[in-house]
Amino acid sequence: MSNKRPLVPDIYKHRKKICIPSSNDEDSSVSVSSNEKADVTLDTKGALTILHAMFPTDKFDGRVPSIILKHQLYSIVTNRTQVDKELSELKTKGEVRLFRLGVEADDLCVMFTNEYTRHCQKLNPNKPSIEKFINTVIPQCTDISLTRETLLNQFNFKEEEITDLMKAGLLTLREVGSWWLAIPGAGEFMKSYVRGRKAVLLMIRKCKYGEVLQKELETRKLPKIAKLGMLYHIYDIVGAELVTSLNTTSGRLLRLKGS
């Protein structure tokens, strides 16, 4: 039996309406019930739907949008090749955007494109440089980084407009003359994410044999600074392969690697 099994939260055992950004200007919704959850998690977009729905944006008072870690998708759709292929297709269609969060090449996160543009506009209303970025760069460039040459020559940005983008948190320095596309508010997200992951792993490490039932772990309280919630971190540590998950007669067991 494979150790890598989909983790579908218990909240989806009851019918629940989930709203996610669609490819047009309006929101679309997906109904999920215990009989339908397999259909929802068959592909990458279904996994994105679940992860998007559980993100606690209210705890950040609108400063942080729904950020999905790429490796979290692997805890739902266990075929990584399928995830990578379907995510690439969604990116090419302009439905999602990928962003670099950490120092490692695979530290990537995902956002629905429409939500990203709305978030940028909300935090920077009526700024011409921001609108220009949203209307030109976002639709035409799917890369996770940009060069000064591209911004100046291809998109006709001025130096002061590039400075505006950096101040607004849409660009972060990669190296001289190059920037990562960024998410405004990502710093606050990372602070909560890092603390939350450490707290969850420590909880498991303190358990006998370095393992705990998922349903028991879900009842544990996280530090106040860890706002993302236990389920978010369970998808994180499983997808990142920091723990293995095993089905037992008592429920799903999470075990630290090496324990």
N, C-alpha and C positions, 0 to 999 in steps of 0.2 A: 504493500500500500504506500502510495507516495506521501511524503510528509508535507508537501506543499498543496494544501487544499484551500479552496476559496473560503474567506472569512466573511460571511454575511451577517451583519448585526441583528440581534434579536428584535430590534425595533421594526424590522421589515416583515415580521411574522404577522403583523396586522396591516391592513390596507392603508397606504399612505400616499398623499399627493406630493410629488416632487416637482419643483419648478426649476428649470435650467435655462440658461441663455440659448436661444436658437440661432440659426444662421441668418435670420432677418432681424428687424428692429423690435419685434415682439417676443415675449417669452413663450416657450412651449412647455408642456407638462407631461409627465409620465406617471401613470398609476402603478404602484407596486404592491403586491400582496404575496403571501407565502406561496401561492401556486404560480406566481409570475416571476419570482425573484431569479429563477434560473434563466429566464428570457432576458432579464435586465442585465445580467452579468455575463452573457455569452460573448460580448465583444467589448472593445475598449471604451466606446462611447457610453455603454451601459455602466461600466466601472466608474467612469468620470462622473456620471449622474449620481451614483451613490456617494462618492467622496465629496462632490460639490454640495450635496444636500446636508451632509453632517458637519460642514465647516461652520463654526460658531461666530459668524460675522458680528452678531449683536454684542459679543463680549469685547470687541475692539471698537465699538461705537462708530463703525463705518470707516475707520482709518485703514483697515486691512481687508482686502477682498478675499474671495474663496480661492486659496492657493492649494493646489494638489501636487504632491510630490510624485514624480514619475515612477519611482520604485513602488509606491503604494499600489499602483495598478497591477503589479505582479502578484500581489496577495489576493487578487480577485480573479484576474485572467492569468492563469499560471503558465500559459505558453508565452514566453517572453518574446519570441520571434513574432508572434501574432500581435502582441501589444506594440512592438516597435514599428511594424508595418502599418497597422491601423492608425497609430498616432501620427506617423509620417503623412498618411493620406489626409487625416483631419487637418494637419498643419498646412498642407499644400492647398486644401480647399479654403483655408482661411478661417476655419471654425475654432481652432485653438492656436495658442502661441506657447512656445517653450522659452524658459528663462534659466539662466545659470544662477544658482544661489550660493554655492560653496566654492572651495578651491579645487575640488576634484572635477575631472571632466564629466563624470556621470552624476554630479549634483545638480539635477535639473528639476524644475517644477513646471506645471502646466496651468494655464488659465484659459477659459473661454474668451475668445477675442472680443466679443461684444461687451462682456463684463469688464475686461481690461480697459477698453476705451471709455466706458462710462465712469470707471473709477478715476482714470486720469482727468477727465473733464470735471468730475465732481470736486476733486481736490485743487484743480487749477482752472476755475471758471473764467471764460472770456479772455483767455490768453492766446493771442494769434499764433505764437510759436508752437503752443501745445496743439491747437487745432490743425495747424499745418502738418505737424508730425503725425497726428491721428489720420488725417485725410490723404497723406501721401506715403509715408514710410510704412505704416501698419498694413495697408492693403497690398503694397507692392513688394515688400521685403519680408521673407519668412525666416531670415537668419537670426541667430541669437546675439550677434554683434554687428557693429557698424564702424566704418572707418571715416576719418575726416574727409578724405577724398570723395567717398560716396555721398556724404551729407552735403558737401559743398557743390560738387559737380552734377551728381545725378538728381538730387532733390532740391538743389538751389537754396540751401540754408546759409545764413550768414553766421559769422563767428559768435555774435552776440545772441543769436537764436540757439546755437548749440549750448552756450552757457546757460540760457534759460532752461533748456531740457535737463541739464545736469542739476541745476538748483531745484527743479521740480521733481527730481528722483526718477526720471525716465531713462537716464543714461548714467552708468557708473564706469569709472576708468578701468580699462583693461590693460593698456599700455599706452605709450605716447602715440597719439593720433588714432586711437582705437578705443571703443567703448562697448560694454555689454548693455543690451537692452535691459531695463530694470523695471521693477514694480514699486511704485510709491508706497511706502509703509512696510516694505519687506524687512527692514531692520527690526521693527517691532515684532513682526512675525517670527523672525529667526531667534530673537531673544526668548520668546515663549516656547518655540519648538525645541530648542536645544535643552532648556531647563526641563521641559516635559519629558523628553526622551530619556534624559539621565535619570529622572525620578522614577520612571516606569521600569527601566532596566535594573535600578537599585532595588526596587520592590521585589522583582523576580529573583535577583541574586540573593536576597535575604531569606527567600523561601527554602524549605528543605529540598535538597537535591537541585536547587536552582530551577524549579519548575512550579507552575501554578495553573489552576484551571482558569480559562478565560472569563467565565461567569463570575468567579471570585475576584479576579483582577479588576473587572468592570465596576465593582462596588468600592474600590479603594479611592481615596481622595488625593488629588494632586495639589502641589503648592499653588497658591493664588496666582503666581506669575505664569503658570502653565495653563493657559486659557483654552487650548485646543481640544481638550477632552480626551478621555481614556481610549475611546474607540479609534480616534484619529491616530493615536500613538501605537495602538495595536496593529493597525494596517501598516504603519511606518516600520515597526521593528520586524514584522513578518516579511514585508516586501524587501527590506534591506538585508534579509537573511541573518539578522542578529539573534533570532530565535527560530526554533522549528515548531510546527504545530502538529499535534497528533490527536486523532479522534479516539476517545476512550468511552467507556460505558457511563462515566460521570460527566461527559462533556468534552469540549476541546481543551487540550492541555498545551500550554506554551512552555518551552524549555529553552534555557539559554544555550547557545552554541558552546560546546566544550564541557557542558555539565554532565 
